[in-house]
């Protein structure tokens, strides 16, 4: 058996992203915007869970698919940060911090995808 997914830098980064999203969603008006809050939280959790799912899969096609879903969900979080900023749910500084977490997660997930090669 290989390393557990909890040791993966991609999963750790996705966990940090998820924790940041949850912290933002507990505050002020965003906590009351149930649709946006729930979609944002689901997307962030999807990043983390799909990295774990891909890591645990024994089949390369399933690994690749899970990692691609993680990347797409990360893109969804990255996009929604504009909605948060434009509606003054977060500050410019918080938006930048969220972007950095999205970029970091994306790079690590892309690394996982590249590591699969053409298998």
N, C-alpha and C positions, 0 to 999 in steps of 0.2 A: 504494500500500500504506500502511496506517495504522501507528500506533505498535505496536511489538512488545509482546506480553503482559508481558514482563519489566519494562516501564515502568509497568504498571498498579499502582496502589496496592492494589487488591484482591488481586492476585497476590503482591505483596511481603508483604502482611499474612498471607496464607495460607502463604507460605514461612516466615515467622517462627513461625507456629503449628506447622507441621510440624517445624521445627528444635527447638522447645521440647519437643514430644511425643517426638521421637527421643532427646533428651538425657535426659528422664525415664525412658524405656524402657531405657536402658543401665545403670540403677542397681539395685542391691540386689535385693529379692525380685521386683520387677516384671519385671526382665530374665529371670527364670525362669518367670514366668507366661505361657507362650507364647501361649495363646488370647487373653487380654486384651491383652497387648502387641501381638500381630499385628493384632487388630481395631482397636485404637487407632491404630496406625501406618497401617493401610490407610485408615481414615476421614480422618486428617489429610492424607495424600497425595491422597486423592480431592478434598478441598477445593481444593488447589493445582492439581491437574491439570484439574479441571472448570472452574476459572476460565480456565485457558489454552485449553482446548478451546472454551469458549464465545467467548472473545476471537477465536479463529482462525476460527470458523465464519462463513460468508457468509450463512447462512439464519437469519432472526430466530427462527423456532420452535426451531431447534437451539440457538441462543445462549441463549434463555430456558430451555430444558430443562437445558442444562449448568450454567447459573448456579443453577437450582433444585436440582440434584443437589449442587452445591457447598454451598449453604445447608443442605440436609438433612444432609450429611456433617459440616458444622460443628456442627450440632445434636447429632449422635451423639458427637462429641468432647466437647462441653459436658456431655452427660449422663454420659458415662463418667468424667468427672472426679470425680463423686460416688463411683463404685466405687473409684477410686484413693484418695480421701480416707477413705472408710468402712473400707477395708482397710489403712489406714496406709501406703500406697505413696508418698504425698506429704503434705507438711505443709499446714496451712491457708493459709500464705503462698503456697506453690506453687500451690495450688488457685485462689487469688484471681488470681494472675498468669495462669494458664491461662484462667480465666474472662475476664479483660480481653482476652486475645488472641482468644478466641472472639467476644466482643462486637464488637471492632474489625473482625474479618473479616466478621462478619455484616452490620454496617452498610455496609461497602464493597461487599459482594456485593449487598445490597438496592439500593444505589445503581446498580449495573450493571443490575439487573432494571428499576428505575424508568426508567433512561435509554432502555430499549427502547420505552417507552410502549405504545401499542396496535398497534405494527407487527407 
